[in-house]
Amino acid sequence: MQDTIDIAVTPNIGVRPLSLACGAEISGIDLSKPLSDDQVRVIKQAWNKHLVLVFRGQDLLQDDQLRFASYFGDLGIRKKAPEALRSRNEGTVQEANKDADKVLLVTNIKVDGKPIGAFGDGEFWFHIDSGYSARPYRYTFLYALELPSRGGNTMFSNMYKAYEAVPASLKERLKGKKALHIHEYNRAKQANSSGDISGIPHCFHPVFITHPDTGRKTLFVDRLMTTRIEGMSQEDSDAILGQLYEIGERREFIFEHEWKLGDFLMWDNRCTIHARTDFPKEERRLLRRCTVEGEPLYE
């Protein structure tokens, strides 16, 4: 069923919810062309409501993608891995890109045995883009250029719903608490915060944050990078985080997107977590990512 969001003002724009959890398909917009203020306004309204937006059948150059993302804030600067972890995140084509500081190639493609991008093969646990930094990316934009025959789906969980599902007693216990987010540039292995992490990207954020645009509370933890809760024993922290991971990954909170060539997705990192399903490692997969810079997060 199509939403009625601003249809009287922009009759050619369709907003079709894709699941009960989150996600909506936007039709009637060609992202390769500059947009009007009305079009951007409708997209923003739909985004705040549905958290993840899908545009099908787009034909986008890199400049088109960056122009579109810039309607929603300052373009994000790609965060480079520290030297010890650099091999997990840097690709030859990615680094040679004219906008290398703004674009990430999510791909398993290799040339002469060297990856052209990053985060290539296999499943990817639920995570928040740059949740390990002091100013996590506000938004992420991902465009499909090459796809395998099956798999590689992206799953998004609605963390507003996750927050609402946290028991009241646990909300009270976690009030004012922060959790450590750390990035070791793995895809399906939780970061280890037990040793010296001074040389690894990390940051503490509130377990519950208030979304700066909607004013709604959201759960801000993920299985891949959130490792411990400040001021708790490791045993208590592990038990509580395990409970929060399970809440955040409940199937009823998840929209799973099956990619088609030309798909363009955009999502809000402050109220979603996302993951990737496995796909045939011998088949090529290439998506182009850009982001919008974020701000400090508060409970």
C-alpha positions in Angstrom: 0.0 0.0 0.0 1.4 3.4 -1.0 1.9 6.1 1.6 0.1 9.4 1.2 3.2 11.4 2.0 3.0 14.7 0.1 1.4 13.1 -2.9 -0.7 16.3 -3.5 2.5 18.3 -3.9 4.6 15.7 -5.7 2.1 13.5 -7.5 4.8 11.5 -9.4 6.6 10.2 -6.3 5.5 6.9 -4.8 6.4 5.7 -1.3 5.6 1.9 -0.9 6.4 0.3 2.5 8.4 -2.9 2.1 8.0 -4.6 5.5 6.4 -4.1 8.9 9.9 -3.5 10.4 11.2 -0.8 8.2 12.1 0.0 4.6 10.2 1.7 1.7 10.6 1.8 -2.1 10.6 5.2 -3.6 9.4 5.5 -7.2 9.1 8.4 -9.7 12.6 9.9 -9.0 15.7 9.7 -11.3 18.7 10.2 -9.0 21.0 10.8 -12.0 19.4 14.3 -12.2 19.4 17.2 -9.8 16.4 17.2 -7.4 14.0 19.9 -6.5 13.5 21.1 -2.9 10.1 19.4 -2.9 11.6 16.1 -3.9 14.3 16.3 -1.3 11.7 17.2 1.4 9.5 14.2 0.5 12.5 11.9 0.6 13.5 13.2 4.1 10.0 12.7 5.4 9.8 9.2 4.0 13.3 8.5 5.5 12.4 9.5 9.0 9.3 7.3 8.8 10.8 4.2 7.1 14.5 4.4 8.1 15.7 2.6 4.9 14.8 3.8 1.4 15.2 1.8 -1.8 15.3 3.3 -5.3 15.2 0.7 -8.1 16.6 0.8 -11.7 18.9 3.7 -11.2 21.8 4.4 -13.6 24.3 6.4 -11.5 27.8 7.7 -12.1 29.9 8.3 -9.0 29.3 12.1 -9.3 25.5 11.5 -9.4 25.7 9.5 -6.2 27.8 12.1 -4.4 25.6 14.9 -5.5 22.5 13.2 -4.2 24.1 12.3 -0.9 25.1 16.0 -0.4 21.5 17.0 -0.2 21.4 15.5 3.2 24.6 16.9 4.8 28.3 17.1 4.4 29.8 14.1 2.6 31.5 11.7 4.9 35.3 11.2 4.8 36.2 7.5 4.5 37.9 6.4 7.7 41.2 4.6 7.0 42.3 1.6 9.0 45.4 1.9 11.1 48.5 0.5 9.5 48.3 -2.8 11.3 44.8 -3.5 9.9 45.2 -1.7 6.6 45.2 -4.8 4.5 41.6 -5.6 5.5 40.2 -2.3 4.3 42.2 -0.8 1.4 41.9 -1.6 -2.3 43.9 -0.6 -5.3 41.1 1.0 -7.4 39.5 2.5 -4.3 42.7 4.3 -3.4 43.2 5.6 -7.0 39.7 7.0 -7.1 39.4 10.7 -7.7 37.1 11.0 -4.7 39.0 8.3 -2.7 38.4 10.1 0.5 34.6 10.0 0.0 34.0 6.6 -1.7 34.3 3.0 -0.5 34.1 0.1 -2.9 32.4 -2.8 -1.2 33.6 -5.7 -3.3 35.4 -9.1 -3.5 36.9 -8.3 -6.9 40.7 -8.7 -7.2 43.1 -7.6 -10.0 46.5 -9.3 -10.1 45.7 -10.9 -6.8 45.0 -7.6 -5.1 41.6 -6.4 -3.9 40.2 -3.3 -5.6 38.0 -2.4 -2.6 37.1 -3.7 0.9 34.9 -6.0 2.9 34.6 -8.4 0.0 33.6 -12.0 0.8 31.2 -13.8 3.1 28.6 -12.8 5.6 28.9 -9.5 7.5 27.5 -9.4 11.1 25.1 -6.7 12.2 27.0 -3.4 12.7 26.7 0.4 12.6 28.8 2.2 10.0 31.5 4.0 11.9 29.9 3.4 15.3 33.4 3.2 16.6 34.1 6.9 16.0 33.2 10.0 18.0 30.9 11.2 15.2 29.4 8.1 13.5 28.1 8.6 10.0 24.6 10.0 9.9 23.6 8.3 6.7 24.9 5.6 4.3 24.2 5.4 0.5 25.0 2.2 -1.4 24.6 1.5 -5.1 24.8 -1.9 -6.8 27.1 -2.2 -9.8 27.8 -6.0 -10.0 25.9 -8.8 -8.1 26.3 -12.5 -7.6 23.6 -14.9 -8.7 22.3 -15.3 -5.2 23.0 -14.1 -1.6 24.7 -11.0 -0.5 21.3 -9.6 0.8 21.5 -6.7 3.2 19.4 -7.0 6.4 18.3 -3.9 8.4 17.0 -3.9 11.9 14.8 -1.2 13.3 16.4 -0.1 16.5 13.5 2.1 17.6 11.5 -1.2 17.8 14.5 -2.8 19.6 14.6 -0.1 22.2 10.9 -0.4 22.8 11.4 -4.2 23.4 14.1 -3.8 26.0 12.5 -4.7 29.4 11.7 -1.7 31.6 14.0 -3.0 34.4 16.9 -3.3 32.0 16.3 0.2 30.6 16.5 1.5 34.2 19.7 -0.4 34.9 21.3 0.9 31.7 20.2 4.5 32.1 23.2 6.8 31.6 25.5 3.8 30.7 27.9 3.9 27.8 29.2 1.0 25.7 32.5 0.6 23.9 32.5 0.3 20.1 35.7 -1.0 18.6 36.6 -1.7 14.9 39.1 -4.4 14.0 38.0 -4.4 10.4 36.5 -7.9 10.7 33.3 -9.0 9.1 32.1 -12.0 11.2 34.2 -11.9 14.4 33.5 -9.7 17.4 36.2 -7.2 18.2 38.4 -7.9 21.2 38.7 -5.1 23.8 40.5 -7.1 26.5 44.0 -5.9 25.6 45.6 -2.6 24.5 43.2 -0.9 22.1 45.0 2.4 21.9 46.0 1.7 18.3 42.6 0.5 17.2 39.6 2.8 16.4 37.2 2.9 19.3 34.7 5.1 21.1 32.2 5.0 23.9 28.5 5.9 23.1 25.3 5.8 25.2 23.6 2.4 25.1 20.4 4.3 24.4 20.5 7.4 22.2 18.0 10.1 21.3 17.7 10.5 17.6 18.6 14.2 16.9 16.0 14.6 14.2 13.0 12.6 15.4 13.6 12.8 19.2 12.9 9.1 19.5 14.9 6.7 21.6 16.9 4.0 19.9 19.2 1.1 21.0 22.7 1.8 19.9 24.7 -1.4 20.1 25.6 -4.1 17.6 27.1 -7.6 17.7 30.2 -6.9 15.6 31.7 -3.9 17.3 30.0 -3.3 20.7 32.2 -5.1 23.2 31.5 -4.0 26.8 29.4 -1.7 29.0 31.3 0.9 31.0 31.3 0.5 34.7 30.3 -3.2 34.7 32.1 -6.4 35.3 32.9 -8.3 32.0 30.6 -11.1 33.1 27.6 -8.8 33.6 28.4 -6.8 30.5 28.6 -9.9 28.3 25.3 -11.1 29.6 23.5 -7.8 29.1 25.0 -7.2 25.7 24.0 -10.7 24.6 20.5 -9.9 25.6 20.6 -6.6 23.7 22.1 -8.3 20.5 19.3 -10.8 20.5 16.6 -8.1 20.9 18.2 -6.0 18.1 18.3 -9.0 15.8 14.7 -10.3 16.2 13.3 -11.3 12.9 10.2 -9.2 13.3 12.4 -6.0 13.5 14.3 -6.9 10.3 13.8 -5.9 6.6 15.9 -8.0 4.3 16.7 -6.5 0.9 17.4 -8.7 -2.1 19.6 -6.7 -4.4 19.0 -6.1 -8.1 21.4 -4.3 -10.5 20.7 -0.6 -10.3 19.4 -0.6 -6.8 20.3 2.4 -4.7 19.8 2.2 -0.9 20.0 4.8 1.8 19.7 4.3 5.5 20.0 6.1 8.8 22.8 4.7 11.0 21.4 6.2 14.2 18.3 4.0 14.3 19.3 0.9 12.3 21.9 -1.8 12.3 22.7 -3.8 9.2 24.2 -7.1 8.2 25.0 -9.1 5.0 24.2 -12.7 4.1 26.8 -15.0 2.5 27.1 -15.4 -1.3 29.2 -17.5 -3.7 32.8 -16.4 -3.2 33.7 -17.2 -6.8 31.1 -14.7 -8.1 31.8 -10.9 -8.4 30.0 -8.4 -6.2 30.6 -4.7 -6.4 28.8 -1.9 -4.6 29.7 1.8 -4.3 29.3 3.5 -0.9 29.3 7.0 0.3 28.2 8.6 3.5 27.1 11.8 5.3 29.1 13.0 8.3 27.4 12.7 11.7 27.5 14.4 15.1 28.1 13.3 18.7 25.4 11.2 20.2 23.5 11.7 23.4 21.1 9.8 25.6 
